[in-house]
Amino acid sequence: MTPGQDSGLFQGLAAHYERYRLTYPQRLIQRVAGLLGLKPGDAVLDLGCGTGMLATGFAGLGMAVTAMDPEPEMLAATGTAAQAQGVTVTAILGGSQELTPAMGPFRLAAMGRSFHWMDRAATLAMLDRIVAPDGGVALFHDAHPPVAENGWFKTLCDVQARYRRGAARGGGHRRYEPFLFASAFTQLDGLSVTIRQTLTIEDIVGRALSMSHAAAQSPDREEFAAALAAALRELSPDGKFTEVAEMVAVLARRPSKTRE
């Protein structure tokens, strides 16, 4: 996310984001750290940190984490989460436009569901300047496989589409590969962890209200929440659902002749 373009998109959403968004399993964070060969004390940047899901995860492995976000409320939530987990995170208010050549060097620049809000080519060009030669960029996201248990997810998307106003801001959730292959970070490795969990109507509505199009200032926010809850009750009168979600990380590094 970039303050100049997208600040305010998540204003007032930190509490919903922290409570209802899918978190990244620690074993996925550990696999990224292991593949890159991170060691305690290595510098990690969490760019567009949100409520600190990645920042606290890497800090828990002993990394020296810098967390950046253009939304003060999100950055404050990261600090609260770090304190609760007993880890140290350095917080910087700002987004990709505030990256400078004087920052770093970082062994890893991680982004969780934030890369699509940025000028992706410009961000990767700057990261090439501040990520160490043996470092990398990790892009984290989640996906819902088209299995029967995820039928509720189509209902969510259908209701969201009815209430989404205007064109989407940012670049949309397009594939990462074209941007990475046009950057210095062209060696790609995909890592994933698939989870299965029970959800309630409150969980699904809460997650929907954590998303940018349902920002706190949206005039349709309450109407949207009521419409989604009604559609979900029609789908499952007992209000119980099962979620199958794939938590994904794409680790991008500069090519090396010594790396397989």
Backbone as a ProteinNet text record, in pm:
[ID]
protein_1_A
[PRIMARY]
MTPGQDSGLFQGLAAHYERYRLTYPQRLIQRVAGLLGLKPGDAVLDLGCGTGMLATGFAGLGMAVTAMDPEPEMLAATGTAAQAQGVTVTAILGGSQELTPAMGPFRLAAMGRSFHWMDRAATLAMLDRIVAPDGGVALFHDAHPPVAENGWFKTLCDVQARYRRGAARGGGHRRYEPFLFASAFTQLDGLSVTIRQTLTIEDIVGRALSMSHAAAQSPDREEFAAALAAALRELSPDGKFTEVAEMVAVLARRPSKTRE
[TERTIARY]
84	0	88	46	123.6	42	95.7	18.2	-33.3	46.5	2.8	-119.9	-130.8	-239.8	-349.2	-311.2	-406.2	-423.2	-365.6	-388.4	-537	-588.8	-731.1	-815.3	-760.7	-838.7	-882.3	-796.7	-825.6	-850.2	-885.7	-911	-1028	-1005.8	-1110.7	-1133.3	-1045.7	-1067.5	-971.9	-881.7	-777.3	-834.2	-936.9	-992	-1050.7	-1125.8	-1181.7	-1070.5	-971	-860.8	-789.4	-757.7	-682.8	-763.9	-894.3	-975.3	-1019.1	-1049	-1117	-1033.8	-927.4	-849.7	-774.6	-756.3	-674.6	-532.2	-477.4	-338.7	-247.2	-120.2	-23.3	33.7	18.6	69.8	219.6	260.3	401.7	488.8	437.1	519.6	545.6	455.4	481.3	590.4	583.8	687	821.6	822.6	946.3	1003.6	917.6	966.1	1029.1	970.2	1030.5	1166.3	1171.7	1297.6	1403.1	1361.9	1456.3	1508.2	1419.2	1461.1	1558.1	1536.6	1625.3	1750.3	1748.2	1862.7	1871.8	1756.8	1758	1810.7	1883.4	1936.7	1890.5	1881.8	1845.3	1932.5	1867.9	1938	1933.9	1898.1	1887.5	1775.5	1795.9	1699.1	1588	1464.7	1346	1256.8	1206.7	1110.3	973.6	873.7	734.2	668.4	648.9	600.1	449.6	373.6	228.2	188.7	239.3	234.9	96.2	-0.1	-131.6	-121.7	-179.8	-177.3	-58.7	39.2	164.9	171.9	88.7	89.3	225.2	285.6	417.7	527.6	513.8	617.4	641.6	535.7	552.4	597.6	555.8	598.9	749	803.3	947.5	1023.7	967.6	1032.4	1040	938.6	939	1049.2	1101.4	1214.7	1348.1	1342.5	1464.4	1514.6	1436.2	1478.6	1461.3	1542	1529.3	1430.7	1306.3	1196.5	1163.7	1151.6	1098.2	961.9	859.3	722.9	680.7	631.1	585.2	440.5	362.6	225.7	183.2	103.2	59.1	-57.7	-117	-233.7	-190.7	-197.8	-151.5	-218	-346.6	-419.3	-363.6	-328.9	-270.3	-133.7	-54.5	79.4	71.4	-25.7	-45.2	-83.1	-166.7	-205.6	-85.5	6.4	128.5	209.6	221.5	294.8	231.3	98.1	26.9	47.1	39.8	59.5	201.2	299.1	438.2	458.6	401.7	414.5	349	230.7	159.3	236.2	310.3	384.9	527.7	565.1	697.2	810	782.2	885.7	902.9	1012.9	1044.6	1030.8	956.9	937.5	957.5	1034.5	1052	944.9	863.2	750.6	784.6	749.8	768.6	636.9	585.4	463.6	498.7	441.4	469.2	446.1	444.8	425.8	540.7	516.8	624.7	686.2	609.3	663.4	763.5	760.2	853	980.7	993.9	1119.2	1228.6	1348	1460.1	1584.6	1680.6	1803.8	1883.4	1857.8	1932.3	1882.6	1769.1	1713.8	1785.5	1776.6	1834.4	1983.4	2058.8	2007.2	1924.7	1822	1736.9	1767.9	1767.8	1779.3	1649.1	1537.1	1406.9	1314.1	1241.2	1128.5	1002.6	916.7	794.6	673.6	575.6	450.3	334.6	239.2	123.6	-2.9	-55.4	-177.8	-166.9	-48.5	-30	32	98.9	173.1	83.9	-40.6	-129.5	-174.2	-154.1	-189.3	-77.5	37.3	155.4	178.4	265.2	325.9	429.1	391.6	470	607.3	614.6	745.5	838.5	787.5	870.1	911.1	820.6	852.9	963.7	955.4	1058	1191.6	1188	1312.3	1380.4	1302.6	1360.8	1408	1332.1	1374.1	1505	1527.7	1654.5	1772.3	1745.7	1851.2	1871.9	1770.1	1780.6	1773.7	1752.5	1758.6	1899.7	1958.9	2096.1	2111.9	2234.4	2256.8	2211.4	2220.1	2177.7	2037.9	1964.4	1830.1	1721.6	1597.5	1485.4	1361.5	1258.5	1127.4	1026.1	943.5	841.7	703.4	619.2	483.1	387.1	312.7	220.1	76.3	-5	-146.7	-222.8	-353	-433.9	-527.2	-571.2	-661.9	-759.1	-875.4	-977.1	-998	-950.6	-968.9	-1117.7	-1152.4	-1294.1	-1345.1	-1347.9	-1401.4	-1539.9	-1618.1	-1757.6	-1770	-1677.2	-1686.2	-1673.2	-1615.2	-1598.5	-1713	-1829.2	-1942.4	-1981.3	-1961.3	-1993.4	-1910.7	-1790.8	-1701.6	-1760.3	-1829.5	-1895.5	-2007.5	-2080.7	-2185.4	-2126	-2015.8	-1947.3	-1908.6	-1848	-1804.1	-1922.1	-2032.3	-2150.7	-2207.9	-2217.6	-2271.6	-2174.6	-2046.3	-1947.7	-1959.9	-1979.5	-1989.4	-2108.4	-2217.6	-2335.7	-2312.5	-2223.8	-2204.1	-2073.9	-1993.3	-1866.1	-1894.5	-1841.5	-1865.3	-1746	-1771.1	-1667.7	-1560.6	-1456.1	-1346.7	-1258.4	-1198.3	-1108.7	-985.8	-943.5	-819.6	-704.9	-586.1	-472.9	-475.7	-387.6	-374.3	-454.6	-528.1	-605.7	-518.8	-584.4	-512.4	-468.8	-383.6	-328.3	-211.1	-166.1	-53.9	71.5	154.5	278.2	388.2	384.6	498.9	541.5	449.6	495.2	577.6	539.1	613.4	748.3	751.6	877.2	974.4	925.6	1014.2	1066.8	998.7	1046.6	1137.7	1164.2	1247	1379.4	1457	1582.6	1558.3	1437	1407.5	1334.1	1408.3	1346.3	1351.2	1416.9	1414.7	1303.9	1201.8	1080	1061.8	1021.1	984.3	850.8	758.4	628	617.8	567.3	548	403.3	344.1	204.2	172.6	72.7	17.4	-133.9	-201	-346.9	-409.3	-506.2	-572.3	-720.8	-781.6	-925.6	-979.2	-1083.5	-1136.1	-1285.5	-1350.1	-1492.4	-1512.8	-1611.7	-1647.2	-1793.9	-1825.3	-1963.4	-1999.8	-2126.5	-2169.3	-2094.8	-2077.8	-2004.5	-1861.5	-1797.6	-1660.8	-1655	-1747.5	-1745.1	-1780.7	-1883.5	-1920.8	-1808.6	-1748.7	-1638.9	-1521.2	-1489.8	-1380.2	-1414.4	-1537.2	-1578.4	-1567.8	-1599.3	-1592.7	-1449.4	-1353.2	-1212.7	-1150.4	-1227.1	-1172.7	-1194.3	-1111.1	-1105.1	-1237.8	-1313.6	-1438.2	-1545.3	-1522.8	-1618.9	-1563.9	-1483.2	-1420.7	-1524.9	-1478.4	-1570	-1654.1	-1601.8	-1675	-1774.3	-1782.5	-1871.6	-2017.8	-2098.2	-2238.9	-2320.5	-2272.2	-2345.9	-2298.5	-2211.9	-2147.1	-2248.3	-2343.2	-2438.8	-2533.9	-2575.3	-2664.8	-2594.9	-2467.6	-2388.6	-2377.4	-2346.8	-2331.2	-2461	-2573.6	-2702.6	-2735.8	-2707.4	-2734.9	-2649	-2523.6	-2434.9	-2479.9	-2514.8	-2561.5	-2687.3	-2779.2	-2902.5	-2873.5	-2782.3	-2747.4	-2679.5	-2598.3	-2530	-2627.7	-2725	-2826.3	-2909.1	-2935.4	-3009.9	-2927.5	-2796.6	-2708.5	-2693.1	-2686	-2667.9	-2747.2	-2869.8	-2955.5	-2894.5	-2805.3	-2745.2	-2628.2	-2593.6	-2490	-2349	-2327.5	-2194.1	-2140.3	-2011.7	-1946.9	-1808	-1754.7	-1617.4	-1536.5	-1417.7	-1327.6	-1204.2	-1171.7	-1045.5	-967.3	-854	-777.5	-632	-579.3	-437.5	-362.2	-270.3	-186.8	-56.4	-26.5	78.7	185.6	310.5	421.5	500.7	528.5	616.9	746.5	854.4	985.2	1059.9	1096.7	1166.1	1306.8	1405.2	1544.8	1612.8	1724.7	1804.2	1864.5	1879.1	1934.1	2080.5	2117.9	2255.3	2294.8	2415.9	2464.6	2482.7	2500.5	2525	2395.7	2282.4	2154.7	2075.3	2023.6	1944.8	1802.8
-118.1	0	123.7	226.6	348.3	464.6	545	654.2	750.6	780.6	877.6	833.5	703.1	653.3	584.8	508.7	418.3	433.7	536.5	555.5	582.6	532.5	549.3	432.9	344.6	230.7	140.5	129.8	40.5	117.4	243.1	325.1	267.4	248.1	197.3	47.9	-25.4	-168.6	-257.1	-198.4	-277.3	-386.2	-353.3	-451.6	-570.8	-544.6	-654.6	-732.7	-661.7	-726.9	-824.2	-777	-859.2	-980.8	-963.8	-1072.5	-1173.8	-1126.4	-1214	-1255.4	-1185.3	-1223.3	-1354.4	-1429.1	-1549	-1511.1	-1583.4	-1560.4	-1656.8	-1621	-1705.8	-1805.7	-1935.7	-2034.8	-2015.3	-2033.7	-2014.9	-2111.9	-2230	-2324.3	-2277	-2193.9	-2136.5	-2030.3	-1947.2	-1846.6	-1914.2	-2023.6	-2096.7	-2155.6	-2202.5	-2260.4	-2154.1	-2034.7	-1924.9	-1888.6	-1877	-1844.2	-1951.4	-2077.8	-2186.5	-2189.5	-2168.7	-2171.9	-2059	-1943.4	-1829.9	-1836.6	-1923.7	-1934.6	-1821.1	-1769.3	-1662	-1712.8	-1624.1	-1655.9	-1549	-1583.2	-1482.7	-1358.1	-1243.1	-1116.9	-1061.7	-1146.3	-1096.8	-993.4	-894.5	-786.1	-825.8	-808.7	-841.1	-718.3	-685.6	-577.1	-636.6	-596.8	-632.4	-507.2	-504.2	-385.7	-396.9	-297.8	-309	-409.9	-388.3	-492.5	-519.9	-429.5	-451.7	-460.2	-564.9	-580.8	-663.7	-685.6	-745.9	-896.4	-961.5	-1107.5	-1163.6	-1105.2	-1151.2	-1093.5	-967.2	-902.3	-978.6	-1012.6	-1083.7	-1227.3	-1286.5	-1422.7	-1431.5	-1338.7	-1340	-1294.3	-1199.6	-1156.8	-1272.8	-1358	-1474.5	-1573.6	-1566.8	-1650.8	-1583.8	-1464.7	-1395.3	-1294.6	-1265.5	-1169.1	-1025.7	-935.1	-792.3	-733	-715.6	-684.2	-535	-479.7	-345	-358.7	-300.4	-308.5	-171.5	-166.5	-40.8	-54.3	51	56.6	203.3	243	382	415.5	314.6	337.9	335.4	448.6	451.8	347.6	323.7	227.7	86.6	51.1	-79.7	-90.8	14.3	12.2	0.4	67.9	57.3	-85.3	-150	-288.2	-381.7	-353.3	-432.7	-420.4	-298.4	-278.3	-351.2	-348.5	-417.4	-568.1	-621.8	-765.6	-807.2	-725.4	-757.1	-760	-662.4	-657.6	-779.7	-817.2	-931.2	-1061.2	-1070.4	-1192.1	-1188.1	-1076.3	-1066.5	-1055.7	-992.8	-974.9	-825.9	-793.2	-654.4	-629.6	-525	-484.8	-333.7	-288.7	-145.7	-100	-2.2	43.1	173	178.4	298.8	328.4	449	488.5	523.7	449.1	474.3	349.4	368.4	257.2	247.8	185.3	160.1	288.7	396.6	522.5	584	540.4	593.7	510.8	403.9	329.4	418	411.3	491.3	404	443.9	366.1	356.2	447.2	445	336.8	276.5	173.4	41	-45.6	-177.9	-179.2	-277.8	-382	-485.8	-537.9	-640.7	-774.3	-880.2	-1013.3	-1053.4	-1002.5	-1037.7	-918.4	-895.5	-802.1	-885.9	-886.3	-966.8	-876.9	-925.9	-853.3	-951.6	-921.3	-1007.3	-938.6	-982.9	-925.6	-773.8	-724.6	-579.8	-540.6	-633.1	-600.8	-542.7	-590.3	-546.7	-401.8	-341.3	-200.3	-106.7	-160.9	-80.1	-59.4	36.1	42.2	-70.4	-184.9	-305.4	-299.3	-244	-234.2	-141.4	-25.8	69.9	13.3	-58.8	-117.4	-220.7	-308.2	-409.9	-346.8	-237.8	-169.2	-112.7	-55.3	-3.1	-116.2	-224.6	-337.4	-397	-389.9	-437.5	-359.5	-236.9	-151.6	-173.1	-222.3	-232.1	-375.1	-472.3	-612.5	-663.6	-728.9	-777.4	-871.4	-882.2	-969	-1113	-1163.8	-1300.6	-1305.8	-1195.9	-1188.4	-1216.6	-1182.9	-1209.5	-1131.4	-1151.7	-1091	-1203.9	-1198.3	-1301.3	-1237.7	-1286.7	-1236.9	-1342.1	-1304.7	-1396.8	-1363	-1465.6	-1443.2	-1570.9	-1568.1	-1686.6	-1709.8	-1833.6	-1871.2	-1976.8	-1981.7	-2079.7	-2177.6	-2300.3	-2399.2	-2421.3	-2454.8	-2475.5	-2612	-2632.8	-2756.1	-2727.6	-2834.1	-2817	-2742.5	-2765.2	-2701.4	-2549	-2501.1	-2356.5	-2290.4	-2355.2	-2296.8	-2159.8	-2136.8	-2007.4	-1893.9	-1928.2	-1824.1	-1758.6	-1836.8	-1779	-1685.6	-1724.9	-1637	-1504.9	-1512	-1391	-1302.7	-1362	-1284.5	-1222.2	-1297.3	-1245	-1123.7	-1129.7	-1016.4	-898.9	-925.2	-817.9	-746	-822.1	-761.9	-667.6	-699.1	-612.9	-479.7	-478.4	-357.4	-285.3	-340.1	-273.9	-151.8	-37.9	87.4	123.1	151	203.2	100.8	147.6	60.3	34	-82.4	-116.9	-29.2	13.8	88.5	-10.3	38.4	-52.9	-131.5	-228.9	-301.5	-428.2	-462.4	-584.5	-706	-816.9	-938.3	-1016.6	-956.2	-1028.6	-1114.4	-1203.7	-1290.3	-1207.9	-1260.3	-1191.5	-1211.8	-1326.7	-1366.1	-1263.6	-1199.1	-1103	-989	-943	-834.2	-883.1	-1003.8	-1057.4	-1088.9	-1147	-1180.6	-1056.3	-943	-816.7	-742	-803	-740	-814.9	-778.3	-849.3	-983.7	-1003.1	-1121.4	-1225.2	-1299.5	-1386.9	-1534.7	-1571.1	-1711.3	-1728.6	-1802.4	-1810.8	-1950.1	-1952.9	-2076.8	-2055.1	-2147.4	-2139	-2233.7	-2183	-2262.3	-2245	-2350.1	-2336.8	-2429.6	-2388.6	-2468	-2460.9	-2573.4	-2575.9	-2604.3	-2521.3	-2535.8	-2566.4	-2621.7	-2649.9	-2611.2	-2528.2	-2481.2	-2453.4	-2442	-2413	-2262.3	-2212.2	-2070.5	-2055	-1939.5	-1901.8	-1784.7	-1748.9	-1631.5	-1507.7	-1496.1	-1381.9	-1376.6	-1492.1	-1496.4	-1445.9	-1491.3	-1454.7	-1308.2	-1262.8	-1121	-1033.7	-1073.9	-997.2	-986.8	-1096.4	-1091.1	-999.1	-1007.4	-919.7	-773	-743.5	-605.2	-559	-649.6	-611.2	-570.4	-584.9	-559.2	-414.4	-367.1	-224.3	-168.8	-246.3	-193.3	-175.9	-236.4	-222.8	-131.2	-33.7	56.5	119.6	160.9	210.3	327.6	405.5	522	488.5	361.9	323.9	340.8	410.4	430.7	302.1	201.4	76	-31.5	2	-98.7	-185.3	-124	-201.2	-279.6	-217.6	-287.5	-408	-390	-499.6	-614.2	-582.8	-686	-764.1	-694.1	-760.2	-848.8	-800.5	-879.5	-1004.6	-992.6	-1108.7	-1210.1	-1163.6	-1254.5	-1329.5	-1259.5	-1323.7	-1429.4	-1398.7	-1494	-1617.1	-1597.3	-1709.7	-1796.4	-1735.1	-1814	-1898.3	-1843.3	-1920.1	-2039.6	-2021.2	-2129.1	-2236	-2194.1	-2287.7	-2237.5	-2287	-2236.4	-2248.6	-2345.9	-2358.8	-2262.6	-2187.4	-2085.4	-2138.2	-2262.8	-2322.4	-2354.3	-2327.8	-2348.3	-2406.5	-2465.5	-2515	-2440.6	-2400	-2328.9	-2413.4	-2425.9	-2484.3	-2373.1	-2336.4	-2223.3	-2262.6	-2220	-2241.5	-2112.6	-2118.9	-2005.6	-2018.1	-1918	-1928.8	-1822.8	-1860.5	-1765	-1790.1	-1684.1	-1691.2	-1621.8	-1697.8	-1642.1	-1614.8	-1488.8	-1447.1	-1401.2	-1459.4	-1423.4	-1391.5	-1327.7	-1302.6	-1434.6	-1455.8	-1581.7	-1597.5	-1720.3	-1751.3	-1883	-1890.6	-2015.1	-2124.9	-2088.1	-2190.1	-2237.4	-2179.8	-2214.9	-2301.3	-2411.9	-2498.6	-2448.8
0	0	0	-66.3	-73.1	-21.6	71.9	128.6	25.3	-75.5	-173.5	-249.9	-274.9	-358.4	-278.5	-175.7	-115.1	34.9	94.9	236.7	259.3	369.6	398.3	353.1	268.1	221.5	336.5	437.4	549.5	678.5	664.9	783.1	862.9	991.6	1078.5	1072.2	1002.8	982.4	1061.1	1138.9	1203.3	1293.9	1371.9	1465.7	1391.6	1284.7	1205.6	1136.3	1086.3	1015.9	1109.4	1228.6	1323.2	1367.9	1387.2	1441.9	1336.9	1216.5	1121.1	999.8	967.8	850.3	874.2	767.2	774.6	813.5	909.8	949.2	872.6	868	799.1	899.1	873.5	968.7	992.4	1116.8	1149.2	1071.3	1039.8	965.2	822.3	766.8	635	645	748.2	770.5	792.7	867.9	893.1	764.2	675.7	550.2	461.7	458.9	383	441.3	574.5	640	613.3	617.2	593.8	452.1	355.6	215.4	183.9	245.3	222.1	309.3	409.7	498.8	598.3	641.9	740.8	874.3	943.6	1074.9	1174	1303	1402.6	1389.8	1393.8	1377.7	1236.8	1137.5	1000	990	905	890.1	793.2	836.7	756.3	752.4	633.7	614.8	586.4	663.9	635.1	579.6	449.2	379.2	358.2	410.2	411.3	517.2	640.4	743.5	798.8	776.7	835.8	986.7	1044.6	1190.3	1237.6	1150.6	1192.5	1189.1	1109.8	1106.2	1065.9	963.1	920.2	1008.4	1044.4	1125.2	1254.8	1325.7	1452.4	1428.8	1317.8	1286.4	1265.5	1186.4	1163.5	1287.9	1362.7	1486.9	1585.7	1583.7	1671.4	1639.4	1517.5	1478.3	1509.5	1568.9	1607.4	1506.5	1403.4	1302.5	1353.7	1298.7	1329.1	1229.3	1271.6	1180.1	1181.5	1061.1	1041.2	975.4	1035.5	982.9	931.9	808	748.3	704.8	730.2	681.1	676.8	575	566.9	658	723	807.8	954.3	1026	1165.5	1254.2	1232.7	1316.3	1297.4	1174.5	1148.7	1215	1204.9	1263.2	1415.5	1474	1618.6	1657.7	1576.7	1604.8	1595.9	1503.4	1494	1621.7	1671.9	1796.6	1912.6	1919.6	2027	2017.4	1894.9	1874.9	1911.8	1873.8	1907.3	2057.7	2126.9	2272.8	2336.5	2287.9	2343.8	2323.8	2212.5	2182.3	2235.1	2295.8	2354.5	2254.8	2139.7	2038.7	2010.6	1945.9	1914.5	1765.7	1730.3	1590.8	1582.4	1484.9	1460.1	1362.7	1401.6	1319.9	1248	1119	1038.1	966.5	983.5	914	769.2	676.3	535.2	453.7	322.6	231.5	133.4	20.5	-75	-128	-135.4	-184.8	-88	36.8	136.9	148.7	72.9	70.2	12.1	70.1	21.6	10.5	-72.6	-86.4	42.9	137.6	263.7	358.8	329.5	416.4	392.6	492.4	477.6	509.2	457.7	369.4	445	377.9	433.6	366.4	446	385.9	318.5	371.3	316.1	322	213.7	212.5	192.5	292.7	289.4	273	199	180.2	189.9	274.7	291.9	243.6	130.9	73.1	56.2	20.3	4.9	-128.3	-195	-316.5	-425.2	-433.3	-540.9	-525.6	-405.6	-387.3	-433.3	-465.1	-491	-640.6	-672	-804.2	-803.5	-858.7	-837.5	-902.4	-1023.1	-1088.7	-1011.6	-969.8	-895.7	-760	-694.5	-564.8	-577.7	-676.8	-696	-734.1	-810.7	-846.6	-722.2	-630.9	-508.1	-418	-411.6	-329.3	-380.6	-509.3	-565.1	-507	-466	-410.6	-260.9	-191	-45	8.3	-78.4	-37.6	-66	31.1	19.9	-99.7	-153.5	-270.3	-248.9	-125.5	-97.9	-38.6	-52.6	4	-97.4	-59.7	-148.7	-109.7	-190.3	-170.8	-156.7	-54	-33.1	-36.4	-124.8	-140.1	-86	17.8	84.3	44.5	24.6	-0.6	35.9	17.3	41.9	-74.7	-88.4	-196.8	-146.3	-209.6	-171.9	-287.9	-273.2	-379.7	-408	-533.2	-567.9	-523.1	-392.4	-336	-280.4	-263.2	-221.9	-89.4	1.7	132.7	124.8	16.4	1	-75.2	-79.2	-149.2	-96	32.2	93.2	33.7	-17.2	-67.9	-193.4	-277.5	-394.5	-350.8	-247	-194.1	-146.9	-75.4	-30.5	-148.9	-250.6	-367.5	-441.1	-450.9	-520.6	-448.5	-316.9	-240.5	-246	-235.9	-247.9	-381.7	-488	-621.2	-631.7	-561.9	-566.6	-497.5	-398.8	-319.1	-349	-437.7	-468.5	-554.3	-513	-583.1	-670	-796.6	-885.4	-916.2	-982.7	-1020.5	-899.7	-899.6	-789.6	-792.2	-671.7	-661.4	-652.7	-688.5	-691.9	-821.3	-832.7	-958.1	-966.5	-861.4	-864.9	-834.9	-807.4	-768.5	-890.9	-971.4	-1084.5	-1039	-1125.1	-1092.9	-1066.7	-977.8	-942.4	-1046.8	-1115.2	-1197.2	-1302	-1376.8	-1477.3	-1417.2	-1298.4	-1234.5	-1184.1	-1129.2	-1078.1	-1190.8	-1298.9	-1409.9	-1481.3	-1463.4	-1520.2	-1423.8	-1306.6	-1205	-1193.1	-1091.2	-1064.1	-996.6	-941.2	-860.3	-945.2	-1024.3	-1125.2	-1090.8	-982.3	-940.5	-838.6	-876.4	-795.8	-736.8	-610.6	-543.1	-474.5	-495.9	-432.9	-314.7	-203.2	-82.9	-38.8	15.5	57.7	173.7	249.4	358.1	343.9	344.8	332	468	504	632.9	611.2	712.6	711.2	847.9	850.1	977.4	966.8	1083	1089.8	1101	1029.2	1034	1072	1128.4	1154.2	1063.1	1063	987	1035.9	1166.3	1221.2	1166.2	1157	1104.6	961	877.8	736	716.9	786.7	776.7	831	942.5	999.2	904.7	838	741	625.2	578.3	468.4	508.2	633.6	681	707.9	694.4	708.4	575.8	468.7	336.3	295.1	203	171.6	121.9	42.5	-13.3	93.3	211.9	322.1	430.3	389.7	486	577.3	693.7	796.4	749	652.7	605.3	493.9	453.6	344.8	386	305.6	342	336.2	264.2	249.7	346.4	437.8	522.3	597.8	667.6	746.3	656.5	546.9	453.5	392.3	356.1	299.9	399.9	525.5	627.8	647.3	647.6	665.6	546	424.5	303.8	300	338.8	339.5	443.9	562.7	667.3	623.3	556.4	510.2	404.4	312.1	207.4	266.2	368	431.3	510.2	576	648.4	551.8	435.4	334.5	287	278.8	234	342.1	467.5	578.5	699.6	718.1	826.3	965.3	986.5	1119.2	1139.2	1035.2	1046.9	1058	1019.8	1028.9	889.7	871.1	742.3	764	659.6	661.7	557.1	595.7	504.9	478.3	350.2	307.7	239.1	295.7	243.7	223.5	112.3	83.2	114.2	207.1	243.9	165.4	85.6	-14.9	6.4	-18.3	-23.3	-150.3	-224.7	-340.7	-301.4	-294.9	-262	-391.5	-412.2	-535.1	-499.4	-569.9	-547.4	-679.4	-670.3	-789.3	-835	-965	-1012.5	-971.2	-941.9	-904.5	-966.7	-1019.4	-1082.8	-980.2	-852.8	-750.6	-686	-725.5	-664.1	-760.3	-712.8	-797.7	-811.6
[MASK]
++++++++++++++++++++++++++++++++++++++++++++++++++++++++++++++++++++++++++++++++++++++++++++++++++++++++++++++++++++++++++++++++++++++++++++++++++++++++++++++++++++++++++++++++++++++++++++++++++++++++++++++++++++++++++++++++++++++++++++++++++++++++++++++++++++

